[in-house]
Amino acid sequence: MERSLLSSLLAVALGVGCSSPRKDSPEAAGREQSPKSQVLEAGARALQDTTPVRQFDIYLVGFHPMKDDPAMQMEAHHYCHQVNQDFAQCVLFDGNTASANMNGVEYIISERLFESLPAEERRSWHPHNYEILSGQLVAPGLPAVAEKSLMKDKMNSYGKTWHVWMTTPHGDKPADTLPLGPPHLAWSFNRDGEAHPGLVENAFQQLKIDPTEKRKDRADLSAVAHPQEGVDALKGAFPGAGAAPPGVQPK
């Protein structure tokens, strides 16, 4: 997307965009912040430069299964910085409120950069076309025209995602109240029915988003879709999964 177009779209978005609060996660273990710590934090906020953090100004919501345990699935709130046309970096949270927990990171690269990677490295990068064409990847608060332009720009891209804190319950195991154990390499859903029932629906109900309408509106983006590596990486883990939107094809 041309920078001038993106700037104008975001200017419109800043005038009308907003997103609904979404938070359904555990409180971190630990004591309540002391008055001294609060004063120090306020002073740091007033005096210190936080330029790197302030650049994470693109907000996306998506959903991830873990590659080593696809039944472990998470809602992911991405706050991203577009470093250049081919590369973005995102900090992941389990919600979009002041009390949300940071639980991972994601790097997003273009098809061009992905194809420059060694074969072994490419196995760590998940495809994005299903997320976009299914309507499961959204940019809350952006006007429809801006969001669709952003999604078109991300067609055929790939993400490398690590979740370091399991803030979502998994089976009989409650959500962790601290980041425990090794990080998990996350993947993408690539067919209908792979996400746990309610995972997408409950999140979007609170965010006041209709993924069915998103899917319909983005159907024409299939014309620019290319076959992607990794589409079948978790196929065996979801034997009851259905089809995928036109444009989602394995490479």
C-alpha positions in Angstrom: 0.0 0.0 0.0 1.3 3.4 -0.8 2.3 5.4 2.3 0.1 8.4 1.2 -3.0 6.1 0.9 -2.3 4.5 4.3 -1.8 7.9 5.9 -5.1 9.2 4.5 -7.0 6.1 5.5 -5.6 6.3 9.0 -6.5 9.9 9.2 -10.1 9.0 8.6 -9.8 6.2 11.1 -8.5 8.6 13.8 -11.6 10.7 13.3 -14.2 8.0 13.6 -12.5 4.8 14.8 -12.9 3.2 18.2 -12.8 -0.4 19.6 -14.8 -2.1 22.3 -13.0 -3.2 25.4 -12.1 -6.8 25.5 -10.5 -8.5 28.5 -11.0 -12.1 29.7 -7.8 -13.2 31.3 -6.1 -13.8 34.7 -4.6 -11.2 36.9 -0.9 -11.6 37.3 0.3 -13.1 40.5 1.9 -10.6 42.9 1.2 -7.9 45.4 -0.7 -4.6 44.8 1.6 -1.9 43.4 2.9 0.3 46.3 2.4 4.1 46.3 6.2 4.5 45.9 6.2 2.4 42.8 3.2 4.3 41.4 5.0 7.6 41.9 8.2 6.3 40.3 6.2 5.0 37.3 4.4 8.4 36.9 7.8 10.1 37.0 9.2 7.8 34.4 6.2 8.3 32.2 6.7 12.1 32.4 10.5 12.2 32.0 11.6 9.2 29.9 11.5 8.7 26.1 9.3 5.7 25.0 9.7 6.2 21.3 10.0 2.5 20.4 6.8 1.6 22.2 4.8 4.5 20.8 5.4 3.2 17.3 3.2 0.2 17.9 0.1 1.9 16.6 -1.7 -0.7 14.4 -4.2 -2.8 16.3 -5.2 -6.3 15.0 -7.1 -9.1 16.6 -6.6 -12.8 15.6 -6.5 -16.3 16.9 -3.6 -18.8 17.3 -3.3 -22.5 17.9 0.0 -23.7 19.3 2.0 -25.7 16.7 3.2 -28.2 19.3 -0.3 -28.5 20.9 -3.0 -27.3 18.5 -5.7 -27.9 21.1 -4.1 -25.0 23.0 -5.7 -21.9 21.3 -5.5 -18.2 22.2 -7.1 -14.9 21.3 -4.4 -12.5 20.4 -4.5 -8.7 20.4 -1.6 -7.5 18.2 -0.1 -4.0 18.6 2.1 -3.6 15.5 4.7 -1.3 14.0 5.2 -1.5 10.2 8.9 -1.2 10.0 9.0 -1.2 6.2 6.8 -2.5 3.3 8.0 -6.1 3.9 8.4 -6.3 7.7 6.2 -5.6 10.7 6.7 -6.4 14.4 3.9 -6.8 16.9 3.6 -7.1 20.7 0.7 -9.5 21.7 -1.7 -9.0 24.6 -4.7 -11.1 25.9 -7.0 -8.0 25.8 -7.2 -4.4 24.9 -7.6 -2.8 28.3 -5.2 -1.2 30.7 -5.0 -4.5 32.7 -4.2 -6.7 29.7 -1.3 -9.1 29.9 1.5 -9.1 27.4 1.8 -12.7 26.3 3.8 -12.9 23.1 5.4 -11.4 20.0 4.8 -11.8 16.3 6.9 -10.8 13.3 5.2 -10.4 10.0 7.0 -10.7 6.6 6.0 -10.4 3.0 5.9 -13.3 0.6 9.1 -11.9 -0.9 11.0 -12.1 2.3 9.5 -15.5 3.2 10.8 -17.0 0.0 14.3 -15.8 0.8 14.4 -17.9 4.0 16.0 -21.3 4.3 13.6 -24.3 4.1 14.1 -25.2 7.8 13.4 -21.6 8.9 10.2 -21.4 6.8 8.7 -24.1 8.9 8.4 -21.6 11.8 6.3 -19.1 9.8 2.6 -19.5 9.5 0.5 -18.4 6.5 -2.0 -15.6 6.8 -4.4 -15.9 3.9 -7.1 -18.0 5.7 -7.1 -15.6 8.7 -7.7 -12.7 6.3 -10.2 -14.3 3.9 -12.2 -16.0 6.7 -12.7 -12.7 8.5 -10.9 -14.0 11.6 -8.2 -11.3 11.4 -9.6 -7.8 12.1 -8.5 -4.3 12.8 -11.0 -3.0 15.4 -12.0 0.6 15.1 -10.8 1.1 11.5 -13.4 2.1 8.9 -14.2 -0.7 6.5 -12.3 0.8 3.6 -9.2 1.3 5.7 -9.4 -2.2 7.2 -9.8 -3.9 3.8 -6.9 -2.0 2.3 -4.8 -3.0 5.3 -5.8 -6.7 4.9 -5.1 -6.6 1.1 -1.6 -5.4 2.0 -1.1 -8.4 4.2 -2.3 -11.0 1.7 0.3 -13.8 1.1 2.3 -12.7 4.2 3.6 -14.9 6.9 4.0 -14.6 10.7 6.4 -16.0 13.2 4.7 -16.0 16.6 5.8 -17.0 20.1 3.4 -17.1 23.0 5.3 -16.9 26.3 2.4 -16.8 28.7 -0.6 -19.1 28.5 -3.3 -16.7 29.7 -6.1 -18.9 28.3 -7.4 -22.0 30.1 -6.4 -25.2 28.3 -8.6 -28.3 28.9 -8.7 -28.9 32.7 -5.7 -26.6 33.2 -6.6 -23.0 34.3 -4.8 -20.0 32.8 -1.4 -19.3 34.2 -1.0 -16.3 36.4 2.7 -16.0 35.4 4.7 -16.8 32.2 5.7 -20.3 33.0 7.7 -22.9 31.0 9.1 -22.6 27.5 7.5 -20.4 24.9 5.2 -21.9 22.3 5.5 -21.4 18.6 2.0 -20.4 17.4 0.4 -21.2 14.1 -2.7 -20.1 12.1 -6.0 -21.7 11.5 -6.4 -22.7 7.8 -9.8 -24.3 7.6 -13.3 -23.7 9.0 -13.9 -25.6 12.2 -10.4 -25.7 13.5 -10.9 -23.0 16.2 -12.6 -24.2 19.4 -16.4 -23.5 19.4 -16.9 -20.0 20.9 -13.3 -18.9 20.7 -13.9 -16.5 17.7 -17.6 -15.9 18.3 -17.2 -14.8 22.0 -14.4 -12.4 21.2 -16.1 -10.8 18.3 -19.4 -10.5 20.1 -17.7 -8.4 22.7 -15.8 -6.5 20.1 -19.1 -5.9 18.2 -17.7 -7.4 15.0 -19.4 -9.8 12.5 -16.8 -12.1 10.9 -19.4 -13.4 8.5 -19.8 -9.9 7.0 -16.0 -9.5 6.9 -15.7 -12.8 5.0 -18.2 -11.7 2.4 -16.6 -8.3 2.0 -13.1 -9.8 1.5 -14.1 -12.5 -0.9 -12.7 -10.5 -3.8 -9.2 -10.6 -2.2 -9.0 -14.2 -3.2 -8.0 -12.9 -6.7 -4.6 -11.8 -5.3 -4.1 -14.9 -3.1 -1.1 -17.2 -3.9 -0.7 -20.8 -2.6 1.1 -20.7 0.8 3.4 -23.0 2.7 2.2 -24.2 6.0 -1.5 -24.4 5.1 -1.5 -28.2 5.8 1.0 -28.2 8.7 -1.8 -28.9 11.3 -4.2 -30.7 9.0 -3.9 -34.0 10.9 -4.7 -32.3 14.2 -8.2 -31.2 13.0 -9.8 -34.2 11.4 -13.2 -32.7 11.6 -12.3 -29.4 10.0 -14.3 -28.2 7.0 -13.3 -26.3 3.9 -11.6 -23.0 3.5 -12.5 -19.8 1.6 -11.5 -19.7 -2.1 -7.9 -18.5 -2.3 -6.6 -20.6 0.6 -4.4 -23.2 -1.0 -1.3 -25.2 0.1 1.9 -24.8 -1.7 
